[in-house]
Amino acid sequence: MRLSKAFVPTTKEAPKDAVLPSHIYLVRGGFINQVASGIYNFLPFGKRVLDKIRSIIKEELDKAGCQEVQLGFVTPCELWEESGRFAKYGKELLRFKDRKENCFVLGPTHEEMMVALVRGRVTSYKQLPLNLYQINLKFRDEARPRFGLLRGREFIMKDGYSFHESIEDMQREYALMEETYKKIFTRLGLTFRAVEADVGAIGGSASKEFMVIANSGEDTIAVCSACEYAANVEAAKRKKPVPPVEAPEFSNFEPFYTPGLTSIEELSDFFKVHPYYFVKAVAKKAIYDESEEIVIFFLRGSDELQEIKAANAIGANELVDVSEEELQEAGIVPGFIAPYEQQCRIVLDEDLKGAKGLICGGNRKDYHLIGADLSHFDEALFADIVQVKEGDLCPECGAVMKLTKGIEVGHIFQLGTRYSAAMNATFLDRDGKAKPFVMGTYGIGVSRLVAAAIEQNHDERGCIWPKEIAPYEVCIIVSNIKDSEQSELGEELYQKLLDKGVEVVLDDRADRFGAKIKDFELIGYPYALIVGKALKEGKVQLVDRKTLQKLDVPKEEAIEELMRYLH
């Protein structure tokens, strides 16, 4: 590709709403442009990156025995009604009617469409297992699209769905997809972790996310310092904590006057007792499909509530804040809540099971109970509801865990029969009985990977593409296109690299050398060959974009030297 003829509209100005490097550099580098809120066009260089990512994904999936299909972007509403998600999915699901008043949605994911495709066409266990996937457009009507390709409304996703006769066979495929995904992200040149995750709105019995490690990531991940354990904090577990100090001694279980003291910090200072021995109460309003209720969650004073875990513990769609007025109307005393004698639903963290010698709210204003004993709460619901923090111990090996940030680029789920049973998608098993398919589902954010790669690989000058997905591998920069000797050598090197199958661009524009270098750094080709002033001494410069180190090379050895870097 000759840049004099290429459509690569680079700019000096960043988009007004851009805060992340990927958003800034992908727009400035001429990879994408915004058409509407959360909707982007891919320009030629952006499309090349996208296609390379798509190609690697397809190659590895096909090797694993998956088969590619392409489903309609527009999905009939009745399929979503069958699965029960039409109302539950919320406003992110874009609904519309055609001229005949038929209801449709723009698919944010395609479980329903894929089940409908297989239903009635796969009728026997002899046709199983089956793993079908597509790489296609999706749409989610995000309330606040932001961060460029990382949180858009329209995006490209790989979504795959497997069908099985048994849970065991689905788990085998799930493990195969985990290994396949690891191969994909390794080939893409990315640093990533596979982490335990919450199943969310998709549902199922288990799931794992694939996180590209990046400081700008929206997700927080707990990572073991010694073993492979890693989990999103929404699902992370920890080894049972060792008490940080010796337990306080209380002679009686009795109320104690604590005027105006409601925070754990204030109470810890007042009693001279470590926060670990306090019972923290967090009141929330739990929202269900057709109802809501106040629920109080109790945990140690040294811990924080993890709301996704807490919502899952009671089967709620979400938890929202509850006002002091609502608590008072329910007979609850804000700031002084005890797990005793509550009329509303309560949940206790599993670390409180059997705990004694605690301090908790007194269920009346300005009073706390000392010497609280939870060992008799046999009928209460105990669940893991705490947020793992830096320094907690790994649940698998006991080593210290640290927290890091990540960008979710893939997610796999053990679905079970949630969708097949709801949509009456069955097959005849080995005994001739009709059973719903056992399913798995597997997604990759294809267009999101374009941005995630830059979040992980950039500097203050621009993109630094991994070689595997760079728009081109090499840029030949002719410093002065009017210099016939420079121009001729540039053409010669360009042709030789093309003959060797190297993806190369020739910067033959009649621009200043400084502008060409800035574009090389902004666009982020892995390597550049500069044909400039050094040519008078028979040399060209080889530049590594990642390190910006320059190597003077005799012009006769330039191709050979470059090939060593490329391979």
C-alpha positions as CSV (number, residue, x, y, z in Angstrom):
1,M,0.0,0.0,0.0
2,R,1.3,3.4,-1.0
3,L,0.3,6.0,1.5
4,S,0.1,8.6,-1.2
5,K,-3.0,6.7,-2.4
6,A,-4.3,5.5,0.9
7,F,-7.3,6.7,2.9
8,V,-5.8,7.2,6.3
9,P,-7.1,10.5,7.7
10,T,-4.9,11.1,10.7
11,T,-5.5,14.2,12.9
12,K,-3.8,16.1,15.6
13,E,-7.0,16.7,17.6
14,A,-8.5,14.2,19.9
15,P,-12.3,13.7,20.1
16,K,-13.8,16.0,22.7
17,D,-15.4,13.1,24.7
18,A,-12.3,10.9,24.5
19,V,-10.6,10.0,27.8
20,L,-9.0,6.7,27.1
21,P,-5.9,6.2,24.9
22,S,-7.6,3.7,22.6
23,H,-10.4,6.1,21.8
24,I,-8.0,9.0,21.2
25,Y,-5.5,7.1,19.1
26,L,-8.0,5.0,17.0
27,V,-9.7,8.2,16.0
28,R,-6.6,10.3,15.5
29,G,-4.9,7.4,13.7
30,G,-7.7,7.2,11.1
31,F,-8.8,3.7,12.2
32,I,-12.4,4.6,13.1
33,N,-14.8,7.5,13.1
34,Q,-17.9,8.2,15.1
35,V,-21.2,8.3,13.3
36,A,-23.5,8.6,16.3
37,S,-23.3,8.0,20.0
38,G,-21.7,4.6,20.5
39,I,-21.7,3.8,16.7
40,Y,-18.4,3.8,14.7
41,N,-17.3,3.3,11.1
42,F,-14.2,1.2,10.5
43,L,-11.8,2.9,8.0
44,P,-9.4,0.8,5.9
45,F,-6.6,0.4,8.5
46,G,-9.2,-0.3,11.2
47,K,-10.9,-2.9,9.0
48,R,-7.5,-4.6,8.5
49,V,-7.0,-4.9,12.2
50,L,-10.6,-6.1,12.7
51,D,-10.2,-8.7,9.9
52,K,-6.9,-10.0,11.4
53,I,-8.6,-10.5,14.8
54,R,-11.6,-12.2,13.1
55,S,-9.3,-14.5,11.1
56,I,-7.4,-15.7,14.2
57,I,-10.6,-16.3,16.1
58,K,-12.1,-18.3,13.1
59,E,-8.9,-20.4,12.6
60,E,-8.8,-21.5,16.2
61,L,-12.5,-22.2,16.5
62,D,-12.6,-24.2,13.3
63,K,-9.6,-26.3,14.6
64,A,-11.7,-27.0,17.7
65,G,-14.5,-28.4,15.6
66,C,-16.9,-25.4,15.7
67,Q,-19.0,-24.5,12.7
68,E,-19.6,-21.0,11.5
69,V,-23.1,-19.7,10.7
70,Q,-24.5,-16.2,10.3
71,L,-27.8,-15.3,12.0
72,G,-30.1,-12.4,11.3
73,F,-29.2,-9.2,13.1
74,V,-33.0,-8.6,13.5
75,T,-34.7,-11.0,15.8
76,P,-38.5,-11.6,16.2
77,C,-39.7,-10.6,19.7
78,E,-41.6,-13.8,20.2
79,L,-38.3,-15.7,20.5
80,W,-37.3,-13.5,23.4
81,E,-40.8,-13.8,24.9
82,E,-40.4,-17.6,24.8
83,S,-37.1,-17.5,26.7
84,G,-38.6,-15.0,29.2
85,R,-36.0,-12.3,28.5
86,F,-38.1,-9.9,26.5
87,A,-39.2,-7.9,29.5
88,K,-36.4,-8.8,31.9
89,Y,-33.5,-7.6,29.6
90,G,-34.4,-4.0,30.1
91,K,-33.9,-0.8,28.0
92,E,-30.7,-2.0,26.5
93,L,-32.8,-4.3,24.2
94,L,-33.8,-2.1,21.3
95,R,-37.4,-3.0,20.3
96,F,-39.2,-1.8,17.2
97,K,-42.1,-2.7,14.9
98,D,-42.1,-3.0,11.1
99,R,-44.8,-1.6,8.7
100,K,-47.0,-4.6,9.5
101,E,-46.7,-4.0,13.3
102,N,-44.6,-7.1,13.8
103,C,-42.3,-6.8,16.8
104,F,-38.6,-7.2,16.4
105,V,-35.4,-6.6,18.4
106,L,-31.8,-5.8,17.4
107,G,-30.0,-8.8,18.8
108,P,-27.5,-8.0,21.6
109,T,-26.8,-11.7,21.9
110,H,-28.3,-14.7,20.0
111,E,-29.2,-17.5,22.4
112,E,-32.8,-17.4,21.3
113,M,-32.0,-17.3,17.6
114,M,-29.6,-20.2,17.8
115,V,-31.9,-22.4,19.9
116,A,-34.7,-21.7,17.3
117,L,-32.2,-22.6,14.5
118,V,-31.4,-26.0,16.1
119,R,-34.9,-26.8,17.4
120,G,-36.6,-29.3,15.2
121,R,-33.5,-29.8,13.1
122,V,-31.4,-31.7,15.6
123,T,-33.7,-34.4,16.9
124,S,-31.4,-37.2,18.2
125,Y,-28.5,-37.6,20.6
126,K,-26.7,-39.1,17.6
127,Q,-26.4,-35.6,16.1
128,L,-24.8,-34.2,19.2
129,P,-22.5,-32.5,20.3
130,L,-22.8,-29.5,18.1
131,N,-21.0,-26.1,18.4
132,L,-22.2,-23.3,16.2
133,Y,-20.8,-19.8,16.1
134,Q,-21.0,-16.5,14.3
135,I,-19.0,-13.3,14.1
136,N,-21.6,-10.7,13.5
137,L,-23.1,-7.3,14.5
138,K,-24.8,-6.8,17.8
139,F,-26.6,-3.9,19.3
140,R,-27.2,-2.9,22.9
141,D,-28.8,0.5,23.6
142,E,-26.4,1.6,26.3
143,A,-27.6,4.4,28.4
144,R,-24.1,6.1,28.4
145,P,-22.0,4.9,25.5
146,R,-18.4,5.9,26.3
147,F,-14.7,4.9,25.9
148,G,-15.0,4.5,22.1
149,L,-15.1,0.8,21.0
150,L,-15.0,-0.4,24.6
151,R,-18.6,0.5,25.4
152,G,-20.5,1.2,22.2
153,R,-24.0,0.5,21.2
154,E,-23.2,-1.2,17.9
155,F,-20.4,-3.8,18.1
156,I,-19.0,-6.9,16.5
157,M,-19.1,-10.1,18.6
158,K,-18.3,-13.7,18.2
159,D,-21.0,-15.6,19.9
160,G,-21.0,-19.4,19.9
161,Y,-23.5,-21.9,21.3
162,S,-23.0,-25.6,22.0
163,F,-25.6,-28.3,22.3
164,H,-25.2,-31.6,24.3
165,E,-27.0,-34.6,25.6
166,S,-25.4,-34.3,29.1
167,I,-24.0,-31.9,31.6
168,E,-20.7,-33.8,31.5
169,D,-20.3,-33.4,27.8
170,M,-21.2,-29.7,28.0
171,Q,-18.5,-29.3,30.6
172,R,-16.0,-31.1,28.3
173,E,-16.8,-28.6,25.6
174,Y,-16.6,-25.7,28.1
175,A,-13.1,-26.8,29.0
176,L,-12.2,-27.1,25.3
177,M,-13.5,-23.6,24.6
178,E,-11.5,-22.2,27.6
179,E,-8.3,-23.7,26.1
180,T,-9.3,-22.5,22.6
181,Y,-9.9,-18.9,23.9
182,K,-6.5,-19.0,25.6
183,K,-4.9,-19.9,22.2
184,I,-6.8,-17.1,20.5
185,F,-5.7,-14.4,22.9
186,T,-2.1,-15.6,23.0
187,R,-2.0,-15.5,19.2
188,L,-3.4,-11.9,19.3
189,G,-0.3,-11.0,21.3
190,L,-2.2,-9.9,24.4
191,T,-1.5,-10.3,28.2
192,F,-4.7,-11.7,29.7
193,R,-6.1,-13.9,32.5
194,A,-9.1,-16.3,32.5
195,V,-11.1,-15.4,35.7
196,E,-14.0,-16.9,37.5
197,A,-17.1,-14.6,37.0
198,D,-20.7,-14.0,37.8
199,V,-23.1,-15.4,35.2
200,G,-25.2,-12.1,35.1
201,A,-28.2,-11.8,32.8
202,I,-27.1,-14.7,30.6
203,G,-27.5,-17.2,33.4
204,G,-26.2,-20.7,33.9
205,S,-24.3,-22.5,36.6
206,A,-20.7,-21.3,36.0
207,S,-18.8,-18.8,33.8
208,K,-15.3,-17.5,33.1
209,E,-14.3,-14.1,31.8
210,F,-11.2,-13.4,29.7
211,M,-9.6,-10.2,30.8
212,V,-6.9,-8.2,29.0
213,I,-4.8,-6.7,31.7
214,A,-4.9,-2.9,31.5
215,N,-4.9,0.0,34.0
216,S,-7.9,1.6,32.3
217,G,-10.0,-1.6,32.7
218,E,-13.5,-1.2,34.2
219,D,-13.3,-4.6,35.9
220,T,-11.3,-5.3,39.1
221,I,-9.7,-8.7,39.2
222,A,-8.4,-10.7,42.2
223,V,-5.3,-12.5,41.1
224,C,-3.3,-15.0,43.2
225,S,0.4,-14.3,43.5
226,A,1.4,-18.0,43.4
227,C,-1.2,-20.1,41.5
228,E,-3.5,-19.7,38.5
229,Y,-6.5,-18.6,40.5
230,A,-8.1,-15.4,39.3
231,A,-11.6,-14.0,39.6
232,N,-13.6,-10.9,38.9
233,V,-14.3,-9.3,42.3
234,E,-18.0,-9.9,41.6
235,A,-17.3,-13.7,42.0
236,A,-14.0,-13.8,43.8
237,K,-13.6,-16.0,46.9
238,R,-11.0,-16.0,49.6
239,K,-9.6,-18.4,52.2
240,K,-11.3,-17.9,55.6
241,P,-9.5,-15.0,57.2
242,V,-7.4,-15.5,60.3
243,P,-8.4,-13.1,63.1
244,P,-6.1,-10.1,63.0
245,V,-5.9,-9.8,66.8
246,E,-7.1,-11.6,69.8
247,A,-10.8,-11.5,70.4
248,P,-12.1,-9.1,73.0
249,E,-13.6,-10.5,76.2
250,F,-17.1,-9.5,77.2
251,S,-18.6,-10.7,80.5
252,N,-22.2,-10.2,79.4
253,F,-24.4,-9.8,76.4
254,E,-25.9,-6.4,77.0
255,P,-26.7,-3.0,75.4
256,F,-24.1,-0.2,75.6
257,Y,-24.7,3.5,75.2
258,T,-23.0,4.8,72.1
259,P,-24.4,8.3,71.4
260,G,-24.2,9.3,67.8
261,L,-21.7,6.6,66.9
262,T,-22.8,4.8,63.7
263,S,-19.6,4.1,61.6
264,I,-17.3,1.2,62.2
265,E,-14.3,3.6,62.5
266,E,-16.0,5.6,65.2
267,L,-17.1,2.5,67.1
268,S,-13.6,0.9,66.8
269,D,-12.0,4.0,68.3
270,F,-14.7,4.2,71.0
271,F,-14.4,0.5,72.2
272,K,-10.7,0.1,71.3
273,V,-11.7,-3.1,69.4
274,H,-10.6,-4.1,66.0
275,P,-13.2,-3.7,63.2
276,Y,-13.1,-7.5,62.6
277,Y,-15.1,-8.0,65.7
278,F,-18.0,-5.7,64.8
279,V,-21.0,-6.7,62.8
280,K,-21.7,-4.3,59.9
281,A,-25.2,-4.0,58.7
282,V,-26.0,-2.9,55.1
283,A,-29.6,-2.4,54.2
284,K,-30.7,-2.6,50.6
285,K,-33.9,-2.8,48.6
286,A,-33.9,-6.1,46.5
287,I,-35.7,-5.8,43.2
288,Y,-37.3,-9.0,41.7
289,D,-39.3,-9.5,38.5
290,E,-42.6,-8.6,40.1
291,S,-41.8,-7.5,43.6
292,E,-39.3,-5.8,45.9
293,E,-38.3,-6.1,49.6
294,I,-35.9,-4.6,52.1
295,V,-33.0,-7.0,52.9
296,I,-30.3,-6.5,55.5
297,F,-26.9,-8.0,54.9
298,F,-24.6,-8.5,57.8
299,L,-20.8,-8.9,57.6
300,R,-17.7,-8.3,59.7
301,G,-16.8,-4.6,60.2
302,S,-13.5,-5.1,58.4
303,D,-15.3,-6.2,55.2
304,E,-17.3,-4.5,52.4
305,L,-20.4,-5.8,50.8
306,Q,-20.1,-7.2,47.2
307,E,-23.5,-6.3,45.8
308,I,-23.6,-8.8,42.9
309,K,-22.8,-11.6,45.3
310,A,-25.4,-10.3,47.7
311,A,-28.1,-10.1,45.0
312,N,-27.3,-13.6,43.8
313,A,-27.6,-14.9,47.3
314,I,-31.3,-14.0,47.4
315,G,-32.0,-14.4,43.7
316,A,-32.7,-10.6,43.2
317,N,-32.3,-8.9,39.8
318,E,-30.5,-6.0,41.5
319,L,-30.0,-4.2,44.8
320,V,-30.7,-0.5,45.2
321,D,-30.3,1.9,48.1
322,V,-33.0,2.3,50.6
323,S,-33.8,5.6,52.4
324,E,-33.8,6.1,56.1
325,E,-37.5,6.9,56.0
326,E,-38.2,3.6,54.4
327,L,-36.2,1.8,57.0
328,Q,-38.0,3.6,59.8
329,E,-41.3,2.7,58.3
330,A,-40.2,-0.9,58.4
331,G,-39.3,-0.6,62.1
332,I,-35.6,-0.6,61.4
333,V,-33.3,1.9,63.3
334,P,-30.7,3.2,60.8
335,G,-27.1,3.1,62.1
336,F,-28.0,0.7,64.9
337,I,-29.2,-2.4,63.1
338,A,-28.8,-5.8,64.8
339,P,-29.3,-9.2,63.3
340,Y,-31.6,-10.1,66.1
341,E,-35.4,-9.8,66.0
342,Q,-35.7,-8.4,62.5
343,Q,-39.0,-8.6,60.7
344,C,-37.4,-8.2,57.2
345,R,-35.2,-10.7,55.4
346,I,-31.6,-11.0,56.6
347,V,-28.5,-12.5,55.1
348,L,-25.2,-13.1,57.0
349,D,-21.8,-13.5,55.5
350,E,-20.5,-17.1,55.9
351,D,-17.5,-15.8,57.9
352,L,-19.9,-14.9,60.7
353,K,-21.2,-18.5,61.0
354,G,-20.6,-19.6,64.7
355,A,-19.0,-16.2,65.6
356,K,-19.1,-15.1,69.2
357,G,-17.8,-12.1,71.2
358,L,-19.0,-9.5,68.7
359,I,-20.4,-5.9,68.8
360,C,-23.5,-5.2,66.8
361,G,-26.3,-2.6,66.6
362,G,-28.7,-2.6,69.4
363,N,-32.0,-2.1,67.4
364,R,-32.5,1.2,69.2
365,K,-31.0,4.6,68.7
366,D,-27.6,5.3,70.3
367,Y,-27.2,1.7,71.6
368,H,-25.0,-1.2,70.5
369,L,-25.0,-4.8,71.8
370,I,-21.7,-6.1,73.2
371,G,-20.9,-9.8,73.5
372,A,-23.2,-10.7,70.6
373,D,-23.3,-14.5,69.8
374,L,-24.3,-15.7,66.3
375,S,-23.6,-19.4,67.0
376,H,-27.4,-20.0,67.4
377,F,-28.4,-18.5,64.0
378,D,-29.0,-22.0,62.6
379,E,-32.0,-21.0,60.4
380,A,-30.4,-17.9,59.0
381,L,-29.1,-17.7,55.4
382,F,-25.3,-17.6,55.3
383,A,-23.6,-16.8,52.0
384,D,-20.4,-15.4,50.6
385,I,-21.3,-11.7,50.3
386,V,-18.0,-9.9,50.9
387,Q,-15.8,-8.2,48.4
388,V,-12.3,-9.7,48.2
389,K,-9.6,-7.1,48.9
390,E,-5.9,-6.7,48.4
391,G,-4.0,-9.0,50.7
392,D,-6.8,-11.6,51.2
393,L,-5.6,-15.2,50.8
394,C,-6.2,-17.4,47.7
395,P,-9.0,-19.9,48.2
396,E,-7.1,-22.6,46.3
397,C,-3.4,-22.3,47.6
398,G,-3.5,-19.8,50.4
399,A,-1.1,-17.3,48.9
400,V,-1.7,-13.6,49.0
401,M,-4.0,-12.1,46.3
402,K,-3.6,-8.8,44.6
403,L,-6.1,-6.7,42.7
404,T,-5.6,-5.5,39.2
405,K,-7.7,-4.0,36.4
406,G,-8.9,-5.7,33.3
407,I,-11.0,-5.3,30.2
408,E,-13.4,-8.1,29.5
409,V,-12.9,-9.4,26.0
410,G,-14.4,-12.9,26.3
411,H,-16.9,-14.8,28.4
412,I,-17.9,-18.4,28.5
413,F,-20.9,-19.9,30.3
414,Q,-22.3,-23.3,31.3
415,L,-25.9,-22.6,30.5
416,G,-27.5,-25.9,31.2
417,T,-31.1,-26.1,30.0
418,R,-32.2,-22.6,30.8
419,Y,-33.0,-21.6,27.2
420,S,-33.7,-25.0,25.6
421,A,-36.3,-25.9,28.3
422,A,-38.0,-22.5,28.1
423,M,-38.2,-22.7,24.3
424,N,-39.1,-26.4,24.2
425,A,-36.0,-27.4,22.2
426,T,-35.6,-31.1,22.8
427,F,-33.9,-34.2,21.3
428,L,-34.5,-37.9,21.8
429,D,-32.0,-39.4,24.3
430,R,-30.5,-42.9,24.3
431,D,-33.7,-44.2,25.9
432,G,-35.9,-42.6,23.3
433,K,-37.1,-39.9,25.7
434,A,-37.4,-36.2,24.9
435,K,-35.0,-34.0,26.8
436,P,-34.0,-30.4,26.5
437,F,-30.5,-29.7,25.1
438,V,-27.8,-29.0,27.6
439,M,-26.1,-25.9,26.4
440,G,-23.0,-23.8,26.7
441,T,-22.4,-20.3,25.3
442,Y,-19.1,-18.6,24.4
443,G,-18.6,-14.9,23.4
444,I,-15.7,-12.7,22.3
445,G,-15.9,-9.0,21.8
446,V,-14.2,-8.7,18.4
447,S,-14.4,-5.0,17.9
448,R,-13.7,-4.4,21.6
449,L,-10.4,-6.3,21.1
450,V,-9.3,-3.6,18.7
451,A,-9.5,-1.1,21.6
452,A,-8.3,-3.4,24.3
453,A,-5.1,-4.1,22.3
454,I,-4.3,-0.4,22.3
455,E,-5.2,0.1,26.0
456,Q,-2.5,-2.5,26.7
457,N,-0.1,-1.4,24.0
458,H,0.5,2.4,23.6
459,D,2.7,5.3,24.7
460,E,2.3,9.1,24.7
461,R,2.9,9.1,21.0
462,G,0.3,6.6,19.8
463,C,-0.5,3.0,19.2
464,I,1.9,0.1,19.5
465,W,0.2,-2.8,17.7
466,P,1.2,-6.4,18.4
467,K,2.7,-7.7,15.2
468,E,-0.1,-10.3,14.8
469,I,-2.8,-7.7,14.4
470,A,-1.0,-4.6,13.2
471,P,-2.6,-3.0,10.1
472,Y,0.8,-3.5,8.3
473,E,4.0,-4.9,9.6
474,V,6.4,-2.4,8.2
475,C,6.4,1.2,7.0
476,I,9.1,2.4,4.6
477,I,9.5,6.1,5.1
478,V,11.1,8.0,2.3
479,S,12.4,11.2,4.0
480,N,12.5,13.3,0.8
481,I,10.4,12.0,-2.0
482,K,12.0,14.5,-4.4
483,D,15.4,13.0,-3.8
484,S,15.6,10.4,-6.7
485,E,18.2,8.2,-4.9
486,Q,16.0,8.0,-1.7
487,S,12.8,7.5,-3.8
488,E,14.4,4.7,-5.9
489,L,15.7,2.8,-2.9
490,G,12.3,3.2,-1.2
491,E,10.7,1.6,-4.2
492,E,13.3,-1.2,-4.4
493,L,12.8,-2.1,-0.7
494,Y,9.1,-1.9,-1.0
495,Q,9.0,-4.3,-3.9
496,K,11.4,-6.8,-2.3
497,L,9.3,-6.9,0.9
498,L,6.1,-7.4,-1.2
499,D,7.8,-10.3,-2.9
500,K,8.6,-11.9,0.5
501,G,5.0,-11.6,1.5
502,V,5.6,-8.9,4.1
503,E,2.7,-6.5,4.8
504,V,4.3,-3.2,4.0
505,V,3.3,0.4,3.3
506,L,5.4,2.9,1.5
507,D,5.2,6.4,2.8
508,D,5.8,8.1,-0.5
509,R,3.8,11.3,0.4
510,A,5.3,14.7,-0.5
511,D,5.1,15.7,3.2
512,R,7.8,16.8,5.7
513,F,9.8,14.1,7.3
514,G,8.6,15.1,10.8
515,A,5.0,14.7,9.8
516,K,5.7,11.2,8.4
517,I,7.5,10.1,11.6
518,K,4.6,11.4,13.8
519,D,2.2,9.4,11.7
520,F,4.4,6.3,12.0
521,E,4.3,6.7,15.8
522,L,0.6,7.4,15.9
523,I,-0.5,4.6,13.7
524,G,1.9,2.2,15.4
525,Y,3.3,-0.1,12.7
526,P,5.7,-2.5,14.5
527,Y,8.7,-1.4,12.4
528,A,9.9,1.3,10.1
529,L,12.7,1.5,7.5
530,I,13.8,5.1,7.1
531,V,15.4,6.1,3.8
532,G,16.9,9.4,4.6
533,K,20.2,11.3,5.1
534,A,22.1,8.2,6.1
535,L,21.8,7.0,2.6
536,K,24.8,9.2,1.7
537,E,26.8,6.7,3.8
538,G,25.0,3.7,2.2
539,K,22.7,3.1,5.2
540,V,19.1,3.1,6.2
541,Q,17.5,3.2,9.7
542,L,15.5,0.3,11.2
543,V,13.1,1.6,13.9
544,D,11.4,-0.5,16.5
545,R,8.1,1.2,17.3
546,K,7.8,-0.4,20.8
547,T,11.2,0.8,22.0
548,L,11.8,3.6,19.4
549,Q,15.4,2.3,19.2
550,K,17.1,3.0,15.8
551,L,19.6,0.8,14.2
552,D,21.7,1.9,11.2
553,V,21.9,-0.9,8.7
554,P,23.8,-1.0,5.3
555,K,21.1,-0.7,2.6
556,E,22.1,-4.1,1.1
557,E,21.4,-5.8,4.5
558,A,18.2,-3.9,5.4
559,I,15.8,-6.6,4.2
560,E,17.7,-9.5,5.8
561,E,17.9,-7.6,9.1
562,L,14.3,-6.6,9.1
563,M,13.2,-10.2,8.4
564,R,15.0,-11.3,11.6
565,Y,12.9,-8.9,13.6
566,L,9.7,-10.0,11.9
567,H,10.2,-13.7,12.5
